[in-house]
């Protein structure tokens, strides 16, 4: 007989409480692992991808035995949640061996993939060894748009087939999308596709530069006003943003430390060469796990990284609403090679979001007006420069949205 008085909690709720409760103890609960940077797609916006058949890159990657040793150390230090990402992790011929080893260590595994390499055999393997979650990225809902992004013929059909195989086996699949100038017009179709399959869907419109400094993914960014328009158009996203505004407005700001996120508190990142970083965007400094240990990295190296303080009197250090823009040392490193220098694009997005939700907060009712057109972009940029501080622009009403 089931005792209905016993409360039940899903793994996501449990994980959230566990992370909060362990934050002060600095337990490395979440590990992000990139087995490879190589990928069978050549996406225009990707910040890490290397050629699928790049032999030099393959020779630099960790071996199976090296990865196994690092996974052992992760388990010993208390890591519970493991994310395999890349590159395309499935491109490694020994991926199923790596994955099985991690499963047997007891990790709750999330797998990020483009879905194009999932065939019947791999889908059956994942059914027999189910992960905690699988996330596949959509780049469009037509062959033309999808493959304009991936630059690989046939990739759209292979992705759709991979999704079909996973859905047929009732695996824990989620879909997501990076929203670019190339696929913005198909966002609603991508969302509808996921909903029709009964799958969770999320998207991200903020594109950052590559970690190797090559190319210019930023040319595919939506304008700040179009980014904020997406916030307005998506009801769930708008409500979450409004809640974030209300909480961040009351949160105290510590202007001393450079890192204000959870990186290095309960999470860490390992790249294909065995270098550990505080997160996937901050690649410098790094710690060599081949010649060291995860224990030393966690207890000595990462605390030193998190202890970094602001060396400049930067307005970002005093901003109450930094959570709205996403500004962080990682973004600054990739954009400018300087962990403290603000990313103007993010400042514009942040100012617009803050003003939008400040007004909604004052009105005490949902806000459904449209964001002003492209002609206001230059005005926004100038106002951001004059305001100097995100916090100041919100409180002093220096920023205005022409049609809000």
C-alpha positions in Angstrom: 0.0 0.0 0.0 1.3 3.5 -0.9 1.4 6.0 2.0 0.0 9.2 0.4 1.3 11.2 3.3 4.9 10.8 2.2 5.8 13.8 0.0 7.5 13.1 -3.3 10.1 15.2 -5.0 11.5 14.9 -8.5 15.2 14.7 -9.2 15.3 18.4 -10.4 13.8 19.6 -7.1 16.1 17.5 -5.1 19.1 18.6 -7.2 18.2 22.3 -6.6 18.0 21.9 -2.9 21.2 19.8 -2.8 23.1 22.5 -4.7 21.8 25.3 -2.4 22.5 23.3 0.8 26.0 22.4 -0.3 27.0 25.8 -1.7 28.8 26.9 1.5 30.6 23.5 1.7 32.0 23.8 -1.8 31.2 20.2 -2.9 31.9 19.7 -6.6 28.5 18.3 -7.4 28.4 19.3 -11.1 31.0 18.3 -13.6 31.1 19.4 -17.3 33.2 17.3 -19.5 34.1 17.9 -23.1 35.5 14.6 -24.5 36.2 16.4 -27.8 36.0 19.7 -29.7 35.6 17.9 -33.0 32.1 17.9 -34.6 30.5 16.6 -37.8 28.7 19.9 -38.2 30.4 23.2 -39.0 28.0 25.6 -37.3 28.7 29.3 -38.1 28.1 30.4 -34.5 29.9 27.6 -32.6 32.5 28.7 -30.1 34.6 25.5 -30.0 34.1 23.2 -33.0 37.0 21.5 -34.8 36.9 19.4 -37.9 35.5 15.9 -37.5 38.5 14.3 -39.1 41.1 16.6 -37.6 43.9 14.0 -36.8 46.0 16.5 -34.9 43.1 17.4 -32.7 42.3 13.8 -32.1 45.9 13.0 -31.0 45.7 15.8 -28.4 42.5 14.5 -26.8 42.5 12.5 -23.6 42.6 8.8 -23.9 39.9 6.5 -22.5 42.2 5.5 -19.6 42.9 9.2 -18.8 39.2 10.0 -18.9 38.4 7.0 -16.7 41.0 8.2 -14.1 39.5 11.7 -14.0 36.0 10.2 -13.7 37.2 8.2 -10.7 38.6 11.3 -9.0 35.3 13.2 -9.7 33.3 10.5 -8.0 35.7 10.4 -5.1 35.3 14.1 -4.6 31.5 13.9 -4.5 30.5 14.8 -8.1 26.9 13.6 -8.8 25.8 15.4 -12.0 27.9 14.9 -15.1 27.4 16.7 -18.5 29.0 15.4 -21.6 29.2 18.1 -24.2 31.6 19.2 -26.9 32.1 19.5 -29.9 29.9 16.5 -30.6 30.7 13.9 -27.9 29.2 11.1 -30.0 31.9 11.5 -32.6 34.4 9.7 -30.4 34.6 6.0 -31.3 35.0 5.1 -27.7 32.1 7.3 -26.5 29.9 4.3 -25.4 32.8 3.0 -23.4 33.3 6.4 -21.7 29.6 6.7 -21.1 29.2 3.2 -19.7 32.1 3.7 -17.3 30.5 7.0 -16.1 27.2 5.3 -15.6 28.7 2.5 -13.5 30.4 5.1 -11.3 26.9 6.4 -10.4 26.8 9.7 -12.2 23.5 11.3 -13.3 24.5 12.0 -16.9 23.2 14.7 -19.2 24.2 14.4 -22.9 24.4 17.4 -25.2 24.3 16.4 -28.9 23.3 17.7 -32.3 21.5 14.4 -32.8 22.8 13.6 -36.3 24.9 10.6 -35.2 22.1 8.8 -33.4 21.2 5.6 -35.2 19.2 2.6 -34.2 22.2 0.9 -32.4 23.0 4.0 -30.4 19.4 4.7 -29.5 19.1 1.2 -28.3 22.2 1.6 -26.2 20.8 4.7 -24.6 17.5 3.0 -23.9 19.5 0.2 -22.1 21.7 2.7 -20.3 19.3 5.7 -20.0 20.8 9.1 -19.1 19.3 11.6 -16.8 18.6 13.8 -19.8 19.5 14.3 -23.5 19.4 17.7 -25.0 19.5 18.2 -28.8 19.9 21.6 -30.5 17.7 22.7 -33.4 19.1 25.1 -35.9 15.9 25.6 -37.9 12.8 23.8 -39.0 13.6 23.5 -42.7 16.5 21.9 -44.5 17.5 25.2 -46.0 17.7 27.2 -42.8 19.1 24.3 -40.7 21.9 23.6 -43.1 22.7 27.3 -43.7 23.7 27.2 -40.0 25.4 23.8 -39.9 27.0 24.1 -43.4 26.7 20.3 -43.8 24.3 18.8 -46.4 22.0 16.1 -45.0 22.4 17.2 -41.4 18.8 18.3 -41.1 17.4 14.9 -42.1 19.8 13.1 -39.8 18.9 15.3 -36.8 15.2 14.7 -37.4 15.8 11.0 -37.6 17.9 11.0 -34.4 15.1 12.8 -32.5 12.6 10.3 -33.9 14.6 7.4 -32.6 14.9 8.8 -29.1 11.3 9.7 -28.9 10.3 6.2 -30.0 12.3 4.8 -27.1 10.8 7.2 -24.6 14.1 8.6 -23.6 14.3 11.8 -21.5 14.8 14.2 -24.4 14.7 18.0 -24.4 15.1 20.3 -27.4 16.7 23.8 -27.5 17.9 26.4 -30.0 20.4 29.1 -30.5 18.5 32.0 -32.0 20.5 33.7 -34.8 19.8 36.2 -37.5 19.6 33.2 -39.8 16.9 31.3 -37.9 15.0 33.8 -35.8 12.0 33.6 -38.2 11.6 29.9 -37.4 11.6 30.1 -33.6 7.9 29.6 -33.3 8.1 26.5 -35.6 10.9 25.0 -33.5 8.9 25.6 -30.3 5.8 24.1 -31.9 7.7 21.0 -33.1 8.9 20.4 -29.6 5.5 20.9 -28.1 3.9 18.5 -30.6 6.3 15.8 -29.5 5.6 16.6 -25.8 9.1 17.8 -25.2 10.5 20.7 -23.2 12.0 23.5 -25.3 14.2 26.5 -24.5 16.2 28.9 -26.5 19.1 31.3 -26.1 19.6 34.4 -28.3 23.0 35.5 -26.8 25.9 34.5 -29.0 29.4 34.9 -27.8 32.8 34.7 -29.6 34.9 31.6 -30.1 37.4 30.5 -27.4 40.2 30.4 -30.0 39.5 33.9 -31.2 38.9 32.8 -34.8 35.9 33.9 -36.9 33.2 36.3 -35.8 30.1 34.5 -34.5 29.0 38.0 -33.2 27.9 38.9 -36.7 25.0 36.5 -36.2 23.6 38.2 -33.1 20.2 39.6 -33.0 20.0 43.3 -32.1 19.5 44.0 -28.4 15.9 45.1 -29.1 15.1 41.9 -30.9 16.5 39.9 -28.0 14.2 41.8 -25.5 11.3 41.3 -27.9 11.8 37.6 -27.5 11.5 38.0 -23.8 8.1 39.7 -24.3 6.8 37.3 -26.9 7.4 34.2 -24.7 5.0 34.3 -21.7 7.0 31.8 -19.6 10.2 33.6 -20.3 8.6 37.0 -19.5 7.3 35.8 -16.2 10.7 34.3 -15.2 12.5 37.6 -16.2 10.0 39.6 -14.2 10.6 37.4 -11.1 14.3 37.7 -11.7 14.0 41.5 -11.7 12.1 41.6 -8.4 14.6 39.3 -6.7 17.7 41.0 -8.1 16.5 44.5 -7.2 16.6 43.5 -3.6 19.8 41.4 -3.7 22.9 43.0 -2.2 25.9 43.6 -4.5 29.4 42.6 -3.5 31.6 44.9 -5.6 34.8 43.2 -4.4 34.9 39.8 -6.2 35.0 39.3 -10.0 33.0 36.1 -10.1 29.4 36.4 -8.9 28.0 33.2 -10.4 28.1 29.6 -9.0 31.1 28.6 -11.1 33.8 27.0 -8.9 31.3 26.8 -5.9 29.6 23.5 -6.9 30.7 23.1 -10.5 33.8 22.8 -12.7 34.7 22.2 -16.3 37.2 19.8 -18.0 38.2 20.2 -21.7 39.4 17.4 -24.2 43.0 18.0 -23.2 42.5 17.4 -19.4 42.6 21.1 -18.5 40.2 22.1 -15.7 38.6 25.5 -15.8 36.2 27.3 -13.5 33.7 27.2 -16.4 33.4 26.6 -20.1 33.8 30.3 -21.0 36.7 31.1 -18.8 39.6 29.1 -20.3 42.3 31.1 -18.5 43.7 30.2 -16.1 43.5 26.4 -16.2 44.7 23.5 -14.2 46.4 20.4 -15.8 44.6 17.3 -14.5 47.1 15.0 -16.3 49.9 16.1 -14.1 47.8 16.9 -11.0 44.6 15.8 -9.3 41.0 16.9 -9.1 41.3 17.2 -5.4 44.1 19.8 -5.6 42.3 21.6 -8.4 39.1 21.9 -6.4 40.6 22.7 -3.0 43.5 24.9 -4.1 43.3 26.1 -7.7 39.6 27.1 -8.1 39.4 29.0 -4.7 42.2 31.1 -6.0 40.4 31.8 -9.2 37.2 32.7 -7.4 39.1 35.0 -5.1 40.0 37.4 -7.9 38.9 40.9 -7.2 38.1 43.9 -9.5 41.3 45.7 -10.4 39.4 48.6 -12.1 36.6 50.8 -10.9 34.2 49.3 -13.3 30.4 50.1 -13.2 29.6 46.4 -13.6 31.1 45.8 -10.1 28.4 47.9 -8.5 25.4 46.9 -10.7 22.4 45.4 -8.9 21.0 43.9 -12.1 23.9 42.1 -13.7 21.9 38.9 -13.8 19.8 40.5 -16.7 22.7 41.1 -19.0 24.7 37.9 -18.4 27.9 39.9 -18.1 30.7 37.8 -16.6 34.5 37.3 -16.8 33.9 34.6 -19.4 32.0 36.9 -21.8 34.6 39.6 -21.3 37.5 37.2 -22.0 36.0 36.0 -25.2 35.0 39.5 -26.4 38.0 41.5 -25.3 40.7 39.3 -23.8 40.1 41.2 -20.6 38.1 39.6 -17.7 36.8 42.9 -16.5 36.0 44.9 -19.6 32.2 45.2 -20.1 30.6 43.8 -23.3 28.7 46.7 -24.7 26.2 44.3 -26.5 25.2 42.8 -23.1 25.0 46.2 -21.5 22.4 47.2 -24.1 20.4 44.1 -23.6 20.6 44.5 -19.8 19.5 48.2 -19.9 16.5 47.4 -22.1 15.5 44.4 -20.0 15.8 46.4 -16.7 13.8 49.3 -18.0 11.1 47.0 -19.4 10.6 45.2 -16.1 11.0 48.3 -14.0 8.0 49.7 -15.8 6.0 46.4 -15.5 6.8 46.4 -11.7 5.5 50.0 -11.4 2.3 49.1 -13.4 1.7 46.0 -11.4 0.3 44.3 -14.4 1.6 42.2 -17.3 3.3 44.1 -20.0 2.6 43.3 -23.7 3.7 46.3 -25.7 6.3 45.9 -28.4 9.9 47.0 -28.2 10.8 49.9 -30.4 12.2 49.4 -33.9 15.8 49.2 -35.3 16.0 53.0 -35.6 16.3 53.2 -31.9 19.4 51.0 -31.7 21.9 53.8 -31.9 20.0 55.8 -29.4 20.1 52.9 -27.0 23.9 52.6 -27.4 24.4 56.2 -26.7 22.3 56.2 -23.6 24.1 53.1 -22.3 27.4 55.0 -22.7 26.1 58.1 -21.0 24.5 56.1 -18.2 27.8 54.3 -17.5 26.2 52.0 -15.0 23.3 49.7 -15.5 22.2 50.3 -12.0 22.2 54.1 -12.5 20.3 53.9 -15.7 17.5 52.0 -14.1 17.1 54.0 -11.0 17.6 57.4 -12.7 15.5 56.6 -15.7 18.3 57.5 -18.1 17.2 54.8 -20.6 13.9 54.9 -22.4 12.2 52.5 -24.8 10.4 54.6 -27.4 7.3 52.4 -27.6 7.2 50.9 -24.2 
